[in-house]
Amino acid sequence: EIANPIIEKFKKYGVEPIGVYLQEMPTRWGSCTPKGKIILNPELIKAPKPCIEYVITHELCHLIERNHTKAFFEIQSKEMPDWKKWKDKLEYLLA
């Protein structure tokens, strides 16, 4: 599974999702509930693996930083330095 190694990596921050779920979302690739449930758009399966890893990484960052703060993006960049490339690719796929 793609999510497990990334989830393991985030345990060093003291966070772990309560689960990873699939749910149709017309305008989003993923989301994260305050309780730690990560929800992924099933359409992600059509995207390249690094795009999926990006969305999982992004949602796990929300378990540490709720909002898109400077600290949020610092963690995201630390865990996936090339995340912007994969975000752009996803936005192209969604368009």
N, C-alpha and C positions, 0 to 999 in steps of 0.2 A: 504494500500500500504506500502511496506517495506521502500521505500525511504523517505517518508514524515517525520517520527519522527527524522530521522538522519539529514535531511535538516534543520528541526526546531532547532536541537541542534547546528548546525553550524552557525546559525544566530548571535550567541554571538560573532563570529569572524568578523561580518560585511559582510559575503558572503552568496550568495544564487544563485543556478544555474538558468539559464534562462529556463531550461527544461531538462527533462530526456528522452532520446530516445533509441530505440533499433535498432541495426544495426549489420549485420553479420560481424564478425571479425575473420579470421582464426587463428590468433596467440595472440589475446588479449581478456581479459575479460571486459575491460572498457577503456575509454579514456575521456579526457576533453579538450574542445577547449579553446583558449585564451579568448573568449567572455563568457565562462561559460556554455556551452552546455555539459551535461554529456551524454555519449554514452555507452550503455551496450550491451554486447553480448547476444542475445536471448538464447543461450545455458546455460546461468547462471540459468535459471529456473529449470534445472535438478540438481543443486547443493543445498546443505543444506542452510537453511536461513542465518546462520551466515556467510557463504561464500559470499552471495549476499550483506549482510550488510558490510562486509569487503571491497568489490569492491566499493560500494557507498561511504563509509568513505574515502577510498584511493583517489577517484576522487575529493571528496569535499576538501580534504587536498590540492589538486593542485590549488584550487581557492585561497588559502592562500599563499602557497609556490609553485611556478611553477615547481621547480626541486626537485629531491630527496635529499634534503639537510638534515643536522642534525636537523634543525628546523622542516622540513617536518615530519621526523620520530618521533620527540618529540610530535607533535600534534596528529599524527596517534596513537601513544602509549597511549596518554592521553585519546583520544576518544574511543579507542578500545584496551585495554591492551593485549588481547590475539590474536591480529591480525595475528601474525606469524603462529599460528596453522592453521588458516583458509586459509591463503595464501598457506601454504604447501599442504593442502587438495586440493585446487584448482589446484595447479601445478600437483598434482598426477592425478586428473581427466582429465587434459588437455593432459597428456603424452600418 
